[in-house]
Amino acid sequence: MYNEQTQLRKKADVLTWNIAIQKMGLDCEICGNPMDDVHHIFPKGQYPYLRYDFDNLTNICRKCHEMPDREILDELEKKRGKMWRKRLEKKAKNLSHIRINVSWYEYNIKRLEYMGRCLNM
């Protein structure tokens, strides 16, 4: 089961990376320089249920990625707005009951594949 879950996580991670680039472009959302990574605003280790939530993702360059997480959140709030931040903080607080298992990964892969097809239209 662990091996299957790891394989599903890797597949969903790749889909997420590709969709993030399609949705957000190749530039750092904070400074506009070329992006180097897709950053989880609320860390995926502490908030695994937000791992594939695009409100929780941003394309980011190495320099900006070195900023403290709170500073990144503040900079993104300036660009995305206070409602985005409230929505994300609410999700972080209210979704902690979700069990991360094979079914959860399978569901997210289907959702991400659908999202990818819609973006390619």
C-alpha positions as CSV (number, residue, x, y, z in Angstrom):
1,M,0.0,0.0,0.0
2,Y,2.8,2.4,0.9
3,N,4.4,1.9,-2.5
4,E,1.2,2.4,-4.3
5,Q,0.5,5.6,-2.4
6,T,4.0,6.9,-3.1
7,Q,3.6,6.2,-6.8
8,L,0.2,8.0,-6.8
9,R,1.7,11.0,-4.9
10,K,4.5,11.3,-7.4
11,K,2.0,11.2,-10.3
12,A,-0.2,13.8,-8.7
13,D,2.9,16.0,-8.0
14,V,3.9,16.0,-11.6
15,L,0.4,16.8,-12.8
16,T,0.3,19.7,-10.2
17,W,3.6,21.1,-11.4
18,N,2.5,21.1,-15.0
19,I,-0.9,22.6,-14.3
20,A,0.7,25.3,-12.1
21,I,2.9,26.3,-15.0
22,Q,-0.1,26.4,-17.4
23,K,-2.2,28.4,-14.9
24,M,0.4,30.7,-13.4
25,G,3.0,31.0,-16.1
26,L,6.8,30.7,-15.9
27,D,7.4,33.8,-13.8
28,C,7.8,34.2,-10.0
29,E,4.5,35.5,-8.7
30,I,6.2,37.7,-6.2
31,C,9.0,39.4,-8.2
32,G,8.4,38.5,-11.8
33,N,11.8,36.8,-12.3
34,P,11.8,33.3,-14.0
35,M,10.3,30.7,-11.6
36,D,12.3,27.8,-10.2
37,D,9.8,26.0,-8.1
38,V,6.1,25.6,-7.3
39,H,5.9,26.5,-3.6
40,H,3.3,25.4,-1.1
41,I,2.3,28.4,1.0
42,F,1.0,26.2,3.8
43,P,3.7,23.5,4.0
44,K,2.6,20.2,2.6
45,G,4.2,18.3,5.5
46,Q,1.9,20.1,8.0
47,Y,-1.1,20.6,5.7
48,P,-1.0,17.5,3.3
49,Y,-4.7,18.0,2.4
50,L,-3.7,21.4,0.8
51,R,-1.0,19.7,-1.3
52,Y,-3.0,20.0,-4.6
53,D,-5.0,23.1,-3.8
54,F,-4.0,25.8,-6.2
55,D,-4.9,28.5,-3.7
56,N,-2.0,27.1,-1.7
57,L,0.5,27.1,-4.6
58,T,2.6,29.8,-6.2
59,N,5.3,29.8,-8.8
60,I,8.4,31.2,-7.2
61,C,12.1,31.9,-7.9
62,R,15.0,30.8,-5.7
63,K,15.5,34.3,-4.2
64,C,11.9,34.7,-3.1
65,H,11.7,31.1,-1.9
66,E,14.3,32.0,0.7
67,M,11.9,34.4,2.3
68,P,10.1,33.3,5.5
69,D,6.8,31.7,4.8
70,R,4.9,34.5,6.6
71,E,6.5,37.1,4.3
72,I,5.7,35.0,1.2
73,L,2.0,34.9,2.4
74,D,2.0,38.6,3.0
75,E,3.4,39.4,-0.5
76,L,0.9,37.1,-2.2
77,E,-1.9,38.7,-0.2
78,K,-1.0,42.0,-1.8
79,K,-1.4,40.4,-5.3
80,R,-4.3,38.0,-4.7
81,G,-6.3,39.9,-2.1
82,K,-7.5,39.5,1.5
83,M,-10.4,37.2,0.5
84,W,-7.9,34.7,-1.0
85,R,-5.9,34.7,2.2
86,K,-9.0,34.3,4.4
87,R,-10.2,31.4,2.1
88,L,-6.8,29.7,2.3
89,E,-6.5,30.1,6.1
90,K,-10.1,28.8,6.5
91,K,-9.2,25.7,4.4
92,A,-6.0,25.1,6.5
93,K,-8.1,25.2,9.6
94,N,-11.2,23.3,8.5
95,L,-9.9,20.5,6.3
96,S,-7.6,18.8,8.8
97,H,-10.0,15.9,9.2
98,I,-9.3,14.6,5.7
99,R,-7.6,11.2,5.6
100,I,-4.7,11.1,3.2
101,N,-4.8,7.6,1.6
102,V,-4.8,5.8,-1.7
103,S,-8.4,6.9,-2.4
104,W,-7.5,10.5,-1.7
105,Y,-4.6,10.4,-4.2
106,E,-6.7,8.7,-6.8
107,Y,-9.4,11.3,-6.5
108,N,-6.9,14.2,-6.8
109,I,-5.3,12.6,-9.8
110,K,-8.7,12.4,-11.6
111,R,-9.4,16.0,-10.6
112,L,-5.9,17.2,-11.8
113,E,-6.2,15.2,-15.1
114,Y,-9.6,16.9,-15.8
115,M,-8.1,20.3,-14.9
116,G,-5.2,19.7,-17.3
117,R,-7.6,18.7,-20.1
118,C,-9.6,21.8,-19.6
119,L,-6.5,24.0,-19.7
120,N,-5.4,22.5,-22.9
121,M,-8.6,23.4,-24.8
